[in-house]
Amino acid sequence: MSPLVGPPTEKTDAAFVPIFDGRSLKGWHVSSQTGYGTGGRWVVEGGVIVGSQDQPGNGGILITDQPYGDFVVALETNNDYGPDSGLFLRSTEQGQAYRMIIDYHPGGNLMGIHGEGLSGDIHVCNFELLETPFKIRQRDCLFPLPIKVEDWPKLWKHGRWNELRARIMGNPPTIRTWINGTKVMEFADTEKRHPDRGGIALQVQGGGDFTRRFVRYRNIRVKVLDKSREDALPHDRALLAAVAAVQTAADGSVPDDPVPPSGALPQWGLSDVTPPDSASALRE
């Protein structure tokens, strides 16, 4: 069993619907069609999805059975420092997607945006991690880093659960990402290069040997923004009850929750989950 697993937090957001029940991979499947390998290893431990290579170099994606179009996805992560990972939006079985970068290693980035298998060489990020997870270096980007580099440890808590969110709307899409409530990236594509819908996927990168380094995700939930598809979400009481049942540890304890840093930084709000008009899209 990998270390650092634990039950989901007690905090919930009524506007979102859980897509991971905390007990099984129901509603998800491993794709063997990507270029990262035959899938890697994905298990549920203590209410957490834990991913790793099952043999050196063999990775893959865990993808939802349900496709999504315009939506916000939120999850909590507590990955080891070392592996490449990602949160894929509108993913195909082959792993073509808009990938929210979760490359947690020196030179990596969190919640920048990469066009995985897409045309156009999309890769936008405004910082890179240094030799330790406690330091970053700013990078030139049209969307500037919203914090000072020395404030990174206030925003990101290594070894604890941190919340990531991503919002995708339209096609060509506009994508926004958040770390612990602070908006860290916004990207507006200029052409339609990918289908309107696809799965939500988690990644274990191929290459190297990361059989003993783990990625961890929990409390995964979605808010659909295109109303015509809301009836396709798993609103059933059984799933909601299952999530509630694993929100508290057996001894009644709850693990540390990420707390957004104080200060006048862009914060998660209602305007970020409703379609903006074109004039205000880049002012939020």
N, C-alpha and C positions, 0 to 999 in steps of 0.2 A: 504494500500500500504506500502511495506517495505521501510525503509529509504535507502539512499545512492545509489539509482538507478540513472542512467544517460545515455545519448546517447553514442554510441561507439565513439572512438577517430577518428580523421581524418587520422591517420597514417595507411597505408595499405602496404602489401607486395605482389608484383605482382606475386611472385612464388607460392602463396597460393590461394586456392579457398575457399570462405566462405561456411559454411554449416549451418549457422544460419542467417536468413534474417533480424533479428532485429525487426520483427513485429509479428511473429507467431511461432508456433512450427512445421511448415511444414517441413517434412523430419525427424521428431523425433516422438517417441511415448513412453508412460510410460509402463514399464513392471510390471505386477502384479505377476511374477513368481519367484521373489527373496525371500531370507530369511529375508529381512529387513522390509517386510510389503507389503501392496497392491499397493504401488507406491509413497505415499506422495503427496505433492502439488507442481505443477510446473506451473508457469505463466510467461508471458512476460510483463514487466513493463519498459517503457522508454528505450526500446532497449536492455534490460537485461533479461536473464533467471534467475528467482528467484525461489529457491527451499526451501521447509521446510516440516516438518511433518504436515499432515493435522489434525491429532489427536495425542495425546501423544503416542510416541513409534512407530508410523507408518511411515516408510520411504520407499525407493525404488530407482529405477534408471530411468533416462530419456535417451533413447538410440536411435541412428540413425537408420533409415530404411535401409540405405546403409551399407553393410559390407565393411571392409577395410583389407588390408593385410600388406604390408610394407609402412609406411607413417610417416610423421611428423605432429603432431597436435599442434596448438598454440591457446591460449585463454587468456583472461584477467579475473581476479577474484578480488572480494572485499567482502570477507565473514565476517560475525560476528565471534567474538572470542568465541568459544564454540562448534559448531557442528563438527561432523565427516563428511567428504565428500571424494570424490575421482574422478579421471579421469581414466575411464576404457578403456583399449586398447584390441581390439579383443574380445569384450564382447559377451557372450551368453545372451539369454533372462532370464536365471536364475542368471545372474550376475557373472558367472565364467569368469575371465579375469586377465590380468596383470593390477593391480590397481596402479596408481600413487597416492601416499598418499597425501591427503589434509585434514589432521586431525588437525584442527586449534584450539587447546586447550592445557592446561598444560599437558605435557607428550606426546604431539602429534608431528607430523613431516610434512614437506612439500616436496613433490616430491621425497621421497624415493619410494621403489618398493615393493609391496606385491602381492603374488600369491593368488588372491581371489578365493576360492573354488578349487584351484589347488593342486596337489600332491607336495610333496617336502618341505613344510614348508618354502616357500620363504618369507623373510622379511628382507630387507636391507635398512638401513638409517644411516646417519652419524651425526645426531644431533636430539635433542628433545627440544621442546618449554618449557619454564618455566612458572611461575605464571602469567606473562604478555607476550603479543606478542612481546615485545621489547627485550627479553632475551632468549638465547638458551644455551644448554649444549652440548658439543661435545660427540659423541659416537664412540666407536671402529668400524671400518668398513674397508673392503678392499679398498674401494674408499674413501679416506679421505676428510674431509670437506675442501673446497677450500678457505675458508676465516677464519680469526680469529673470535672467538665468539663475541668479542667486536665490530666487524664491521657488525654484523647482521643488525642493524638499517639502515646502509648505503645501504644494498642490498634489504631488505624487508621494504616496507612502509605500516605500518598498517593504515587502514582507507582510503587508496587510491587504485587505480587500479594497480595491479601487473601482469606482463605477465608470464605465465607458458608455457613451451614447452616440448614435449616428442617425441622421435623418436624410432620406433621399426622396426627391420629388421631381416629377416630370421626366421627359426624355426628348432632347438631351437633359440630363438630370442636374439639379443643384443639390449638393451634398454638404452637410454641416456635421461637425463632430465635436464632442465634449469630453473632457476628463474631469471627473468629480464636480460637475456643474459648471465648469468654465469652458466656454467655446474656444477651441484651439485651432479649428480649420474651417474654411468655407471654400468651396470649389464649384464653379459653374462650367459644365462641359459645353462645347460649342457645336457639337454635331451628335447625331444619333448613331451610335456605334455598337449598341447592345440591345437585346430584347427589353420590353417594358417590364417584364416580370421574371423572377427567378427565386431560387432558394436563399435562405440565410445560412451561412456556413462558417464553421470554425476550422482553422488550419493548423496542421503540424507540417512544417517545411521538411522537404527531403534533403539529403546530403549530410555529410559529417556523421557524427555519432552522438545522438541525443536520446539514447534509450534510457538514460538515467536523469534526464532533465525533463520537467513536466510543465505543461500549460494547464491552467485551471480556470473554469468558468462556472458561474452559478447565477441564480436569480435572473434568468433570461426571459425577457418579456417584450412584447410588440404592441405598438399602437398603429393600426392601419389608418391611413389618411384618405385613401380612395374609398368612399362610403359604399360603393357598389359591391365591394368584396368583404365587407365586415361580417357578412353571414358565413363566410368560409373559415373564420377563426374558431379555434377550439374553446367555445364559451361554456362547455359542459361542466356541470357541477362537480363531476368526479375529478377532473383535472385540477380545478380550483381547490377542492378539498385536499387532494394529494399534496399540492404545494403548501397549503397551510399546515399540514401535518408534519412537514419537515422543516418548518421555519424556526423551530426552537430545539435546542439540543436536549438530549435525554435528561441531563441534569438541570435543565432550565436556564443554562447560560447561553449567551449570545456573543458571537465573536465581534472583534472590533469592526466598526463601520467607518468608511471613509467620510471625512468631514470636509466640505469645500472650504478653501482658505478664505479668510476675511479680506475685505478690500473691494474697491470699485472695479471688479473684473466682470466681463460678460458672464452672466449667469443663466442657467436653465430657466425658462419661463414659458407661459402659455403661448406667446407669440412665436416660439420656436417649434410648436407642433401644429400650427395652423398655417395654411398656404398664404405666404405673403403676397402683396401685390407687387408688380414689377418695379415700381418706383422705390419701394422700401426694402427690397430683397437683400441689398447689401449694406443697409444701414443698421440692421439689428446687431 
